[in-house]
C-alpha cells in the first residue's frame, strides 16, 4: 500500500469561512492553516479544539486572518505546542496583521498609516480579551521560517516526511505546501495565482507538478468567469478614481493590513504617471487627527480593515458615506457577514447600522469599585508571593540541613534528657543545648556562607559569551515594538498611550445612510475559474480534495473535475475525515554496490537520474535488492527526460541568433523549420504525454535546431 493520507476539514468547506484542515500522513498530523474571521467568532474553532492535542506540526500559507488569525488563541487556549512553519514574509506580515487586529479593538491611543491608515484608533475600542500582544509574540516566536523550495526533514514521529513551501503568487510570501513521504507528494494549494504581479510576485509554480498523489485545493473562484487583461483592469480602476476626484469627492479603499495594499499602491503610482502627477502626492499619516488637518480637497485613503468591521476604514466610512460625491472602492470580496460584504450586495442597502465604541474614564461608584477590586488583587498577589517565598526558604533550609552543617540544630537528633544539660557526641559535640529543642525550620546560630567559585585563565576570569549576546528574535521584537513609531508619536498620542486611567468601553448603535458610490473591482490576485480548471487538468492529481468555497462553487468544480481531471474527487464536510491513501503499491528496494558501480547518473534539476537494467533479488537481510543482470542487457531506445516550454525555448533560440516567432500555435524557426507540440495534455487520467514534431527540409538549419531541442532534455 501507499502512504496513508487522511484529510479532515475543521473549518472552511462548502462556505467562505476561514481555512483550517487536519492532514494526517502515516499518523503524523499537520494542521494546515489556522484561520479566523474578522469577527473572531469562537464557535468556528470548536472542531479545532477537539483535535488540538493531536497536532504534530502547523503549516501556514498566507499572512492574513483567514489563514493564521486563530494561531495565538489556539496556542494559548487549546495548548497547541507543535512547531509552526511559514516563509519569512508570512511570519513578518502575519505578525503585523495580528498586531493591527488587536490594537484596533483594544488600545486606547490613536496610531496608524495613510496613505495607509492602519486600524489603530482611539474611537474604535472594545473589551477584547481573546488574546493579548504577549500571546501574539509567543505564538510567532516559535515559527520556523523557510525559504521557497527549501526542504525540511521532519524528525521523531514524522521521520521520513519532507515539507517544502512553494510560491502561490497571491500575497507576498504566499505559499502552497508540498508534503512528501516515500516518493508520494501531497500538495496543499489554496488561493493561488498563475499571473505575474507587479510587486515581486511571480505566478504560482503549481503547474510544474504532474500527477501528485493528492492535491488539496479550493473552489473559491470556481464560478468566476475569465478575468479581463491586467491592463484593462488597471484602466478601469484609474477611470473610477479620476471620475470621483474630478467631481471633488473622496475615495476610501478598505484594505487588509498586510495583504494586497502594496500591490494597489504600485498600480496607482504607475497608472497615474500619464496624468501630470494627479495621484503622486502620497502622504504617510500617523494619526486620524492628522487626516483631519489635511487641506480640503479630493483625496484617496487606503485604510484597514478590509471588512469595515473596525479600525480607520470603519470610522472613515461612517464619516464619508452620507456624501454622494464620495466613493468606497472595494478591491476584494468582503468576508461573509461583515459590513463590507453587506455593502457589496446587489442592490446595496440605503442605510446600515454600525456599532460605535469609545472609551471613557471611570467615575463615582464605578471608579471606587474598580479601585477596591484592584486592591484586593494586589493583596492576593502579595500573599501569594509571600507564601512562595516561604516555601522557597524552607526548601533551601532543608537542602542545607541535608549537607550536615554542624552549626544547625536538627530536631531529628536524639536530645538529652530533661534533667540537665549534657554534651552531645558525634557531629554536634561542640553545640551546647540547655533543655531547648529548636524546630526544624529554625535558622543556624551563624549566617550561611556561599563561596562563589570562578574559573580563571591567563587573561583573567573566564566568561560565558552567551550572557552578553542577544538573539535575533529578541532584537526583531524590540525593533518592531519601538521602531515602528519612527519618531512620529505626537504628545497627545503619547499621553493616551501611556495613560493608565481606569476606563470602560461604551458602545452605541448608529444608523448610517449610504449615499456615496460603492464599486467592487477584483484585485484579489487569485486565479479565475477558467484558469483553475486548466491548471487542475494539467496537474492531473491521482486524488483531489476540494475545500473553501460556496456550496454552489464547490459542487460545480467537483462535477467538472470528475469529468475532466480524475475519477477520485472528494468534497468533505466539517469534521468528515476522508481517506485519500494512494492506490499504488510502493516497495523499497536496495541497490547493490556492484550495480551502483556501473550506473551513470545525470543531473536533472534537484535529482539525479539514470537508466538501470537489473533483476530483483533479495539481500542477506531479506529486503528486496536490485542485482546486475547475469546476461548482457538488451539495447533500448534513447529516452529524453524533461519538458520543453515553447515560450522559454523561443527566448533560447533568439539568444543563439536564430530568428524565431510564434505562428498558428507553432514556433517558426529560421526560414524553413517549424516546431510544434501535439497531443492533449488535459486528458482524463493524466494523459499528459505530448509529442514534439520538428518539420522542415533536411538542411544544416534543420539539424542545428534539432540539436538545440535535444539540449533541452536529458538523454538516457
C-alpha positions as CSV (number, residue, x, y, z in Angstrom):
1,X,0.0,0.0,0.0
2,X,1.0,3.6,-0.5
3,X,1.4,6.3,2.1
4,X,-1.6,6.6,4.4
5,X,-3.3,10.0,3.9
6,X,-6.4,11.3,5.7
7,X,-7.9,14.8,5.3
8,X,-10.3,16.3,7.9
9,X,-11.7,19.8,7.4
10,X,-12.0,21.8,10.7
11,X,-13.4,25.0,9.1
12,X,-13.9,26.4,5.6
13,X,-15.7,23.9,3.4
14,X,-18.9,24.5,1.5
15,X,-18.7,28.1,2.6
16,X,-16.2,31.0,2.7
17,X,-15.3,30.7,6.3
18,X,-11.6,30.7,7.5
19,X,-9.4,27.9,6.4
20,X,-8.2,25.1,8.8
21,X,-7.6,21.5,7.9
22,X,-6.1,18.4,9.6
23,X,-3.9,16.4,7.2
24,X,-2.6,13.1,8.5
25,X,0.4,11.4,6.8
26,X,1.0,8.0,8.2
27,X,-0.3,9.1,11.6
28,X,1.6,12.4,11.7
29,X,-0.9,15.2,12.0
30,X,-0.4,18.5,10.1
31,X,-2.7,21.5,11.0
32,X,-2.7,23.2,7.6
33,X,-3.7,26.9,8.2
34,X,-5.2,28.1,11.4
35,X,-7.6,30.9,10.2
36,X,-10.2,33.0,11.9
37,X,-12.6,35.7,10.6
38,X,-12.6,39.4,11.4
39,X,-15.4,39.0,14.0
40,X,-13.3,36.4,15.9
41,X,-16.2,34.0,16.3
42,X,-15.1,31.4,18.8
43,X,-17.8,28.9,17.6
44,X,-15.8,28.4,14.4
45,X,-12.9,27.0,16.4
46,X,-14.8,24.2,18.2
47,X,-13.7,21.5,15.8
48,X,-10.1,22.6,16.2
49,X,-10.4,22.5,20.0
50,X,-11.3,18.8,19.7
51,X,-8.2,17.8,17.8
52,X,-5.7,20.4,19.1
53,X,-3.9,17.8,21.4
54,X,-3.1,15.6,18.4
55,X,-1.5,18.3,16.2
56,X,2.2,17.5,15.5
57,X,3.0,20.5,13.2
58,X,1.4,23.6,11.8
59,X,1.8,24.9,8.3
60,X,0.8,28.5,7.4
61,X,0.2,29.5,3.8
62,X,-0.7,33.3,3.8
63,X,-0.3,36.2,6.2
64,X,-4.0,37.2,6.6
65,X,-6.5,36.4,9.3
66,X,-8.3,33.8,7.1
67,X,-5.2,31.7,7.2
68,X,-3.5,32.4,10.5
69,X,-5.8,34.6,12.6
70,X,-6.5,31.9,15.2
71,X,-2.9,30.9,15.9
72,X,-2.4,33.0,19.1
73,X,-5.7,32.0,20.5
74,X,-5.3,28.3,19.7
75,X,-1.8,28.1,21.2
76,X,-3.0,29.8,24.4
77,X,-6.4,28.2,24.9
78,X,-6.1,24.8,23.2
79,X,-2.5,24.1,24.2
80,X,-1.1,23.7,20.7
81,X,2.7,23.5,21.2
82,X,3.7,21.9,17.9
83,X,6.3,23.6,15.7
84,X,4.9,26.1,13.2
85,X,6.3,26.6,9.7
86,X,6.0,29.6,7.4
87,X,8.0,31.7,5.0
88,X,9.7,34.9,6.3
89,X,7.2,37.3,4.7
90,X,4.3,35.3,6.1
91,X,5.9,35.5,9.5
92,X,6.5,39.2,9.5
93,X,3.4,40.3,7.7
94,X,1.2,37.9,9.7
95,X,2.7,39.4,12.9
96,X,1.7,42.9,11.7
97,X,-1.7,41.7,10.8
98,X,-2.4,40.3,14.3
99,X,-1.0,43.4,16.0
100,X,-3.3,45.6,13.9
101,X,-6.4,43.5,14.8
102,X,-5.6,43.5,18.5
103,X,-4.8,47.2,18.7
104,X,-7.8,48.2,16.6
105,X,-10.0,46.7,19.2
106,X,-8.1,47.1,22.5
107,X,-5.7,50.0,22.5
108,X,-6.5,53.5,23.8
109,X,-4.3,55.5,21.5
110,X,-4.7,56.8,18.0
111,X,-2.0,55.4,15.7
112,X,-2.0,54.4,12.1
113,X,-0.9,54.9,8.5
114,X,-2.0,56.8,5.5
115,X,-1.9,56.6,2.5
116,X,-2.0,53.7,4.6
117,X,-4.2,54.3,7.5
118,X,-3.8,51.5,10.0
119,X,-6.6,50.4,12.2
120,X,-5.3,51.7,15.5
121,X,-7.9,54.2,16.6
122,X,-9.0,55.8,19.8
123,X,-12.7,55.8,18.9
124,X,-12.7,52.1,17.9
125,X,-12.1,50.1,21.1
126,X,-13.7,47.2,22.9
127,X,-13.3,44.9,25.8
128,X,-11.3,42.5,23.6
129,X,-9.8,39.7,25.7
130,X,-9.4,36.7,23.4
131,X,-5.7,37.2,23.2
132,X,-3.0,39.8,24.0
133,X,0.1,41.1,22.4
134,X,2.1,38.7,24.5
135,X,0.1,35.8,23.2
136,X,0.8,37.0,19.6
137,X,4.5,37.3,20.4
138,X,4.6,33.9,22.0
139,X,2.9,32.3,19.0
140,X,5.1,33.9,16.4
141,X,8.4,33.5,18.2
142,X,8.1,29.7,17.7
143,X,7.6,29.9,13.9
144,X,10.3,28.1,11.9
145,X,10.9,30.2,8.8
146,X,11.7,28.6,5.5
147,X,12.5,29.9,2.0
148,X,10.8,28.8,-1.2
149,X,11.7,25.3,-2.3
150,X,13.6,24.7,1.0
151,X,13.2,21.0,2.1
152,X,12.7,20.5,5.8
153,X,13.1,16.9,7.1
154,X,10.8,16.1,9.9
155,X,12.2,14.0,12.8
156,X,10.8,11.8,15.5
157,X,7.2,10.8,14.8
158,X,7.4,12.4,11.4
159,X,10.6,10.6,10.3
160,X,10.7,10.3,6.5
161,X,8.4,13.2,5.9
162,X,9.7,16.2,3.9
163,X,7.9,19.5,3.7
164,X,8.7,22.4,1.3
165,X,7.0,25.8,0.7
166,X,6.5,26.9,-2.9
167,X,5.2,30.2,-4.4
168,X,1.5,30.6,-4.5
169,X,1.5,34.0,-6.2
170,X,-1.4,35.5,-4.2
171,X,0.2,37.5,-1.5
172,X,3.8,38.4,-0.7
173,X,5.3,35.2,0.8
174,X,2.1,33.3,0.0
175,X,2.7,29.6,0.0
176,X,1.4,26.3,-1.2
177,X,2.9,23.3,0.7
178,X,4.4,20.1,-0.7
179,X,4.5,17.2,1.8
180,X,6.4,14.2,0.6
181,X,6.6,10.7,2.1
182,X,8.1,7.6,0.3
183,X,8.2,9.4,-3.0
184,X,4.5,10.4,-3.0
185,X,3.5,14.1,-2.9
186,X,0.6,15.6,-1.0
187,X,0.1,19.2,-2.2
188,X,-2.0,21.8,-0.3
189,X,-2.6,24.7,-2.7
190,X,-5.3,27.3,-1.9
191,X,-5.6,30.9,-3.1
192,X,-3.0,30.6,-5.8
193,X,-2.5,33.0,-8.7
194,X,-1.0,32.0,-12.1
195,X,-0.5,35.6,-13.2
196,X,2.7,37.5,-12.6
197,X,2.1,40.6,-10.5
198,X,3.9,43.9,-10.3
199,X,5.2,43.6,-6.8
200,X,7.8,40.9,-7.0
201,X,5.1,38.3,-7.3
202,X,5.7,35.7,-9.9
203,X,2.9,33.3,-10.7
204,X,2.4,30.1,-8.9
205,X,4.6,27.1,-9.7
206,X,1.8,24.7,-9.2
207,X,1.7,23.9,-12.9
208,X,5.2,22.4,-12.6
209,X,3.8,19.4,-10.8
210,X,2.3,16.4,-12.6
211,X,0.4,13.5,-11.1
212,X,0.8,14.1,-7.4
213,X,-0.7,11.5,-5.2
214,X,-3.1,14.0,-3.5
215,X,-4.0,17.7,-4.3
216,X,-6.0,19.8,-1.8
217,X,-7.2,23.0,-3.3
218,X,-10.1,25.5,-3.0
219,X,-13.2,26.3,-5.1
220,X,-13.3,30.0,-4.0
221,X,-13.2,31.4,-7.6
222,X,-14.6,28.4,-9.4
223,X,-17.7,30.3,-10.7
224,X,-15.7,33.5,-11.6
225,X,-15.6,33.9,-15.3
226,X,-12.4,34.8,-17.2
227,X,-10.9,38.0,-15.9
228,X,-10.1,40.9,-18.3
229,X,-6.5,41.6,-19.2
230,X,-4.5,43.3,-16.4
231,X,-4.0,46.5,-18.4
232,X,-7.8,46.8,-18.9
233,X,-8.4,46.2,-15.2
234,X,-5.9,48.9,-14.2
235,X,-7.5,51.4,-16.6
236,X,-11.0,50.7,-15.2
237,X,-9.6,51.3,-11.7
238,X,-8.0,54.6,-12.8
239,X,-11.1,55.8,-14.6
240,X,-13.3,55.2,-11.5
241,X,-10.8,57.1,-9.3
242,X,-10.3,60.1,-11.7
243,X,-14.1,60.4,-12.1
244,X,-14.6,60.8,-8.4
245,X,-11.6,63.1,-7.9
246,X,-12.7,65.4,-10.7
247,X,-16.1,65.6,-9.0
248,X,-14.3,66.9,-5.9
249,X,-15.1,63.6,-4.0
250,X,-13.0,61.5,-1.6
251,X,-12.2,57.8,-2.2
252,X,-11.9,55.2,0.6
253,X,-10.2,51.9,-0.3
254,X,-10.6,49.4,2.5
255,X,-7.6,47.1,2.6
256,X,-6.0,44.4,4.8
257,X,-3.1,45.3,6.9
258,X,-0.5,43.2,5.0
259,X,-2.5,41.9,2.1
260,X,-2.7,43.5,-1.4
261,X,-2.2,47.0,-0.3
262,X,1.4,47.3,-1.6
263,X,0.3,46.0,-5.0
264,X,-2.5,48.6,-5.1
265,X,-0.1,51.4,-4.3
266,X,2.1,50.3,-7.1
267,X,-0.8,50.2,-9.5
268,X,-1.9,53.7,-8.5
269,X,1.6,55.0,-8.9
270,X,2.2,53.5,-12.4
271,X,-1.3,54.3,-13.6
272,X,-1.1,58.0,-12.6
273,X,2.2,58.8,-14.4
274,X,0.5,60.0,-17.7
275,X,-1.8,62.4,-15.7
276,X,0.7,65.0,-14.6
277,X,1.2,63.7,-11.1
278,X,-2.5,63.7,-10.4
279,X,-2.1,60.8,-8.0
280,X,1.5,61.1,-7.0
281,X,1.1,63.1,-3.8
282,X,1.3,60.2,-1.4
283,X,1.5,61.1,2.3
284,X,2.0,58.9,5.2
285,X,-0.1,59.9,8.2
286,X,0.3,58.6,11.8
287,X,-3.0,59.6,13.4
288,X,-6.5,60.3,12.4
289,X,-6.2,63.8,13.7
290,X,-3.5,64.3,11.0
291,X,-6.0,63.2,8.4
292,X,-8.5,65.8,9.6
293,X,-5.8,68.5,9.3
294,X,-5.2,67.7,5.6
295,X,-6.4,70.7,3.5
296,X,-9.8,70.3,2.0
297,X,-9.9,68.7,-1.4
298,X,-10.2,65.3,-3.0
299,X,-8.1,62.5,-1.6
300,X,-7.6,58.8,-1.7
301,X,-7.3,56.9,1.6
302,X,-6.2,53.3,1.9
303,X,-7.2,52.1,5.4
304,X,-7.5,48.8,7.2
305,X,-9.6,46.8,7.8
306,X,-11.0,45.5,4.5
307,X,-14.1,44.1,6.3
308,X,-15.0,47.6,7.6
309,X,-15.8,46.0,11.0
310,X,-13.3,48.0,13.0
311,X,-10.4,50.5,12.5
312,X,-9.9,53.5,10.4
313,X,-11.8,52.2,7.4
314,X,-14.9,51.8,9.7
315,X,-14.6,55.4,11.0
316,X,-13.9,57.0,7.7
317,X,-16.8,55.1,6.1
318,X,-19.2,56.4,8.8
319,X,-17.9,60.0,8.1
320,X,-18.0,59.9,4.3
321,X,-20.9,57.6,3.5
322,X,-23.5,60.4,3.5
323,X,-21.8,62.4,0.8
324,X,-22.9,61.4,-2.7
325,X,-19.6,62.7,-4.2
326,X,-17.5,60.1,-2.3
327,X,-16.6,56.6,-3.4
328,X,-15.9,53.5,-1.5
329,X,-13.8,51.3,-3.7
330,X,-13.6,47.6,-2.8
331,X,-10.8,45.6,-4.3
332,X,-11.7,42.2,-2.7
333,X,-14.8,40.4,-1.6
334,X,-15.7,41.1,2.0
335,X,-15.8,38.3,4.5
336,X,-19.2,36.7,4.9
337,X,-21.3,38.5,7.4
338,X,-19.2,41.7,7.5
339,X,-20.2,45.2,6.7
340,X,-18.1,45.2,3.6
341,X,-20.0,42.1,2.3
342,X,-23.4,43.7,3.0
343,X,-22.4,46.8,1.1
344,X,-21.2,44.7,-1.9
345,X,-24.6,43.1,-2.2
346,X,-26.8,43.9,-5.2
347,X,-28.5,46.2,-4.8
348,X,-26.6,47.9,-2.0
349,X,-28.6,48.9,1.1
350,X,-29.8,52.5,1.5
351,X,-28.9,52.5,5.2
352,X,-26.8,50.3,7.5
353,X,-26.5,50.1,11.3
354,X,-23.0,50.3,12.7
355,X,-21.6,50.0,16.2
356,X,-19.6,52.9,17.5
357,X,-17.5,52.4,20.6
358,X,-15.4,54.8,22.7
359,X,-13.5,54.5,26.0
360,X,-14.4,56.8,28.8
361,X,-12.8,57.2,32.3
362,X,-14.5,55.6,35.3
363,X,-16.0,57.9,37.9
364,X,-18.0,57.7,41.1
365,X,-19.1,54.3,42.3
366,X,-17.6,52.5,39.3
367,X,-14.2,54.0,40.0
368,X,-14.5,53.1,43.7
369,X,-15.5,49.5,42.9
370,X,-12.6,49.3,40.4
371,X,-10.0,50.5,42.9
372,X,-11.4,48.1,45.6
373,X,-11.1,45.2,43.2
374,X,-7.5,46.2,42.2
375,X,-6.6,46.5,45.9
376,X,-8.0,43.0,46.5
377,X,-6.0,41.6,43.6
378,X,-2.8,43.3,44.9
379,X,-3.3,41.8,48.3
380,X,-3.9,38.4,46.9
381,X,-0.8,38.6,44.7
382,X,1.3,39.9,47.7
383,X,0.0,37.0,49.9
384,X,0.8,34.5,47.1
385,X,4.3,35.9,46.7
386,X,4.9,35.7,50.4
387,X,3.8,32.0,50.5
388,X,6.0,31.2,47.6
389,X,9.0,32.9,49.3
390,X,8.4,30.9,52.5
391,X,8.2,27.7,50.5
392,X,11.5,28.5,48.8
393,X,13.1,29.4,52.1
394,X,12.0,26.0,53.6
395,X,13.3,24.2,50.6
396,X,16.7,26.0,50.8
397,X,17.0,25.3,54.5
398,X,16.2,21.6,54.1
399,X,18.9,21.3,51.5
400,X,21.4,23.0,53.8
401,X,20.5,20.6,56.7
402,X,20.9,17.6,54.4
403,X,24.6,18.6,53.9
404,X,25.2,18.1,57.7
405,X,26.2,21.6,58.7
406,X,27.5,21.2,62.3
407,X,26.2,24.6,63.3
408,X,22.5,23.8,62.7
409,X,20.5,22.1,65.4
410,X,18.4,19.2,64.0
411,X,15.4,18.1,65.9
412,X,15.8,14.6,64.4
413,X,19.0,14.1,66.6
414,X,18.2,12.5,69.8
415,X,18.2,15.2,72.5
416,X,19.4,14.7,76.1
417,X,17.0,14.0,79.0
418,X,15.4,17.0,80.7
419,X,17.2,16.5,84.0
420,X,20.1,18.7,82.9
421,X,22.4,19.8,80.2
422,X,24.7,17.3,78.5
423,X,27.3,17.3,75.9
424,X,26.3,15.8,72.5
425,X,28.6,13.3,71.0
426,X,29.2,12.9,67.3
427,X,28.7,15.6,64.8
428,X,27.2,18.1,67.3
429,X,29.6,17.6,70.2
430,X,30.6,21.3,70.3
431,X,27.0,22.6,70.4
432,X,25.6,23.1,73.9
433,X,21.8,22.7,74.3
434,X,20.3,23.9,77.5
435,X,17.0,22.0,77.6
436,X,15.7,23.6,74.4
437,X,14.8,21.8,71.2
438,X,14.6,24.0,68.1
439,X,12.0,23.5,65.5
440,X,13.1,22.0,62.1
441,X,12.7,25.4,60.3
442,X,14.9,27.3,62.7
443,X,18.0,29.1,61.4
444,X,21.5,28.2,62.5
445,X,23.5,30.2,65.0
446,X,25.5,31.8,62.2
447,X,24.8,33.3,58.8
448,X,25.2,30.8,55.9
449,X,28.2,31.4,53.7
450,X,28.3,30.6,50.0
451,X,31.6,30.6,48.3
452,X,31.4,31.6,44.6
453,X,34.0,29.9,42.6
454,X,35.2,31.3,39.3
455,X,37.4,29.8,36.6
456,X,40.5,31.8,35.7
457,X,43.0,31.6,32.8
458,X,46.0,33.6,31.8
459,X,43.8,36.6,30.7
460,X,41.6,36.7,33.8
461,X,38.1,35.4,34.7
462,X,36.6,33.1,32.1
463,X,33.2,34.4,30.9
464,X,30.3,32.9,29.0
465,X,29.8,34.8,25.7
466,X,26.1,33.8,25.7
467,X,25.5,36.0,28.7
468,X,26.3,39.1,26.6
469,X,24.6,38.3,23.3
470,X,21.0,39.0,22.2
471,X,19.1,36.7,19.9
472,X,18.0,37.9,16.5
473,X,14.4,37.2,17.5
474,X,14.6,39.4,20.6
475,X,16.1,42.3,18.5
476,X,13.4,41.9,15.9
477,X,10.7,42.1,18.6
478,X,12.3,45.1,20.1
479,X,12.6,46.9,16.8
480,X,9.0,46.1,16.0
481,X,7.7,47.4,19.3
482,X,9.8,50.5,19.4
483,X,10.9,51.3,15.9
484,X,7.5,51.2,14.2
485,X,6.7,54.7,15.7
486,X,9.6,56.2,13.7
487,X,9.6,59.2,16.0
488,X,6.2,60.4,14.9
489,X,4.3,59.8,18.0
490,X,2.9,63.2,19.0
491,X,2.4,64.4,22.5
492,X,-1.4,63.8,22.6
493,X,-1.0,60.2,21.3
494,X,1.9,59.6,23.7
495,X,-0.2,60.7,26.7
496,X,-3.0,58.4,25.6
497,X,-0.6,55.6,25.0
498,X,0.9,55.9,28.5
499,X,-2.3,56.8,30.3
500,X,-3.3,54.2,32.9
501,X,-6.5,55.9,34.0
502,X,-9.3,53.3,34.7
503,X,-11.8,53.4,31.9
504,X,-14.6,51.4,30.3
505,X,-15.9,50.9,26.8
506,X,-19.3,52.4,25.9
507,X,-21.0,51.2,22.7
508,X,-23.9,52.6,20.8
509,X,-25.7,51.6,17.6
510,X,-25.8,54.2,14.8
511,X,-27.7,54.3,11.5
512,X,-25.6,55.4,8.5
513,X,-27.4,56.5,5.4
514,X,-25.3,55.4,2.4
515,X,-25.4,58.0,-0.4
516,X,-21.8,57.6,-1.6
517,X,-20.9,55.4,-4.6
518,X,-19.9,51.8,-4.0
519,X,-17.8,50.0,-6.6
520,X,-16.2,46.5,-6.5
521,X,-13.3,45.6,-8.7
522,X,-11.5,42.3,-8.4
523,X,-7.8,42.9,-7.4
524,X,-7.6,39.9,-5.1
525,X,-4.8,38.3,-7.1
526,X,-6.4,34.8,-7.4
527,X,-6.8,32.7,-10.5
528,X,-10.3,32.7,-12.1
529,X,-12.5,29.7,-12.7
530,X,-11.2,29.0,-16.2
531,X,-7.6,29.1,-15.2
532,X,-8.2,26.9,-12.1
533,X,-9.7,24.2,-14.4
534,X,-6.8,24.4,-16.8
535,X,-4.2,24.1,-14.1
536,X,-6.0,21.2,-12.4
537,X,-6.3,19.4,-15.8
538,X,-2.5,19.9,-16.3
539,X,-1.5,18.8,-12.8
540,X,-4.0,15.8,-13.0
541,X,-3.6,14.5,-9.4
542,X,-4.4,10.9,-8.6
543,X,-6.9,12.1,-5.9
544,X,-8.4,15.6,-5.5
545,X,-9.9,17.2,-2.3
546,X,-11.9,20.4,-2.7
547,X,-12.2,22.9,0.2
548,X,-13.1,26.6,0.8
549,X,-15.8,27.9,-1.5
550,X,-19.5,28.3,-1.6
551,X,-21.6,25.2,-1.9
552,X,-22.5,26.1,-5.5
553,X,-18.9,26.7,-6.5
554,X,-17.7,23.5,-4.7
555,X,-20.3,21.3,-6.5
556,X,-19.6,23.0,-9.8
557,X,-15.9,22.4,-9.6
558,X,-16.4,18.8,-8.3
559,X,-18.6,17.9,-11.3
560,X,-16.1,19.4,-13.7
561,X,-13.1,17.6,-12.2
562,X,-14.9,14.2,-12.2
563,X,-15.4,14.5,-15.9
564,X,-12.1,16.1,-16.9
565,X,-9.4,15.7,-14.2
566,X,-9.5,12.5,-12.2
567,X,-12.1,9.9,-11.1
568,X,-11.4,10.4,-7.4
569,X,-12.7,13.8,-6.2
570,X,-13.7,14.5,-2.6
571,X,-15.5,17.4,-1.0
572,X,-15.8,16.5,2.7
573,X,-18.0,18.3,5.3
574,X,-16.7,19.8,8.6
575,X,-15.0,17.0,10.7
576,X,-15.6,14.4,8.0
577,X,-12.4,12.5,7.5
578,X,-11.7,11.2,4.0
579,X,-9.1,8.6,3.3
580,X,-7.1,9.6,0.2
581,X,-4.4,6.9,0.5
582,X,-2.8,6.2,-2.8
583,X,-3.8,3.0,-4.6
584,X,-0.3,2.4,-5.7
585,X,1.8,-0.3,-4.1
586,X,5.2,1.1,-3.2
587,X,8.2,-1.1,-2.4
588,X,11.5,-0.2,-1.1
589,X,14.4,-1.8,-2.8
590,X,18.1,-1.7,-2.1
591,X,20.6,-1.1,-4.9
592,X,23.6,-3.5,-4.6
593,X,27.0,-2.0,-4.6
594,X,28.0,-4.0,-7.7
595,X,25.1,-2.5,-9.6
596,X,25.7,1.1,-8.4
597,X,29.4,0.9,-9.5
598,X,28.2,0.6,-13.2
599,X,25.4,3.2,-13.1
600,X,26.0,6.6,-14.7
601,X,23.8,9.3,-13.1
602,X,22.9,12.6,-14.8
603,X,21.7,15.7,-13.1
604,X,18.0,16.6,-13.6
605,X,17.1,19.6,-11.5
606,X,17.3,18.7,-7.9
607,X,17.6,15.0,-8.7
608,X,19.9,12.6,-10.5
609,X,18.5,10.0,-12.9
610,X,20.0,7.0,-14.7
611,X,18.8,4.1,-16.8
612,X,19.2,0.8,-14.9
613,X,19.0,-2.8,-16.2
614,X,18.7,-5.1,-13.3
615,X,16.9,-8.1,-11.8
616,X,15.1,-8.2,-8.5
617,X,16.5,-10.4,-5.8
618,X,16.8,-10.5,-2.0
619,X,19.6,-9.2,0.1
620,X,21.1,-11.1,3.1
621,X,18.8,-9.3,5.5
622,X,15.7,-10.3,3.5
623,X,15.0,-6.9,1.8
624,X,14.4,-6.6,-1.9
625,X,17.5,-5.7,-3.8
626,X,18.3,-4.8,-7.5
627,X,21.1,-7.0,-8.8
628,X,23.1,-6.8,-12.0
629,X,21.9,-8.9,-14.9
630,X,23.5,-12.2,-15.4
631,X,23.3,-11.8,-19.2
632,X,24.2,-8.7,-21.3
633,X,21.4,-6.1,-21.1
634,X,19.2,-5.7,-24.2
635,X,19.5,-2.5,-26.2
636,X,16.9,0.2,-25.6
637,X,15.9,3.4,-27.4
638,X,17.2,6.7,-26.2
639,X,14.8,8.2,-23.6
640,X,14.5,12.0,-23.4
641,X,13.6,13.1,-19.9
642,X,12.2,16.6,-19.2
643,X,9.9,19.1,-20.7
644,X,10.2,22.0,-23.1
645,X,8.2,25.2,-22.8
646,X,7.7,26.9,-26.1
647,X,8.0,30.4,-24.7
648,X,11.3,29.6,-22.9
649,X,12.6,27.8,-26.0
650,X,11.8,30.8,-28.2
651,X,13.9,33.0,-26.0
652,X,16.7,30.4,-26.0
653,X,16.8,30.3,-29.8
654,X,16.7,34.1,-30.0
655,X,19.8,34.2,-27.8
656,X,21.5,31.8,-30.3
657,X,21.0,34.3,-33.1
658,X,18.1,32.3,-34.8
659,X,15.1,34.3,-36.0
660,X,12.0,32.9,-34.3
661,X,8.3,33.7,-33.9
662,X,5.0,32.1,-33.0
663,X,2.7,31.4,-35.9
664,X,-0.5,29.4,-35.8
665,X,0.2,27.7,-32.4
666,X,3.7,26.6,-33.6
667,X,7.2,28.0,-33.4
668,X,8.6,29.2,-36.7
669,X,12.4,28.8,-36.5
670,X,14.5,30.4,-39.2
671,X,13.1,30.4,-42.7
672,X,12.0,26.8,-43.2
673,X,11.8,24.9,-39.8
674,X,8.7,24.7,-37.7
675,X,8.5,23.3,-34.2
676,X,5.1,22.2,-32.7
677,X,3.7,20.2,-29.8
678,X,0.9,17.8,-30.5
679,X,-1.2,15.8,-28.0
680,X,-3.8,16.7,-25.4
681,X,-2.3,17.4,-22.1
682,X,-5.7,17.6,-20.4
683,X,-6.9,14.1,-21.0
684,X,-8.7,12.4,-18.1
685,X,-6.4,10.2,-16.1
686,X,-3.4,12.3,-16.8
687,X,-2.6,11.5,-20.4
688,X,-0.1,14.4,-20.5
689,X,2.4,12.8,-22.9
690,X,3.0,15.2,-25.8
691,X,5.0,14.7,-28.9
692,X,7.4,17.3,-30.3
693,X,7.4,17.5,-34.1
694,X,10.1,19.3,-36.0
695,X,9.1,20.0,-39.6
696,X,11.2,21.3,-42.4
697,X,13.6,20.2,-45.2
698,X,16.8,18.3,-44.2
699,X,19.4,21.0,-44.1
700,X,22.1,22.5,-41.9
701,X,19.5,24.7,-40.3
702,X,17.2,21.8,-39.5
703,X,20.0,19.7,-37.8
704,X,21.2,22.8,-35.8
705,X,17.7,23.4,-34.4
706,X,17.3,19.7,-33.7
707,X,20.4,19.8,-31.6
708,X,19.1,22.8,-29.7
709,X,15.9,20.8,-29.0
710,X,17.9,17.8,-27.7
711,X,19.9,20.2,-25.5
712,X,16.7,20.9,-23.5
713,X,16.3,17.3,-22.5
714,X,18.3,14.7,-20.6
715,X,19.1,11.6,-22.8
716,X,19.2,8.2,-21.1
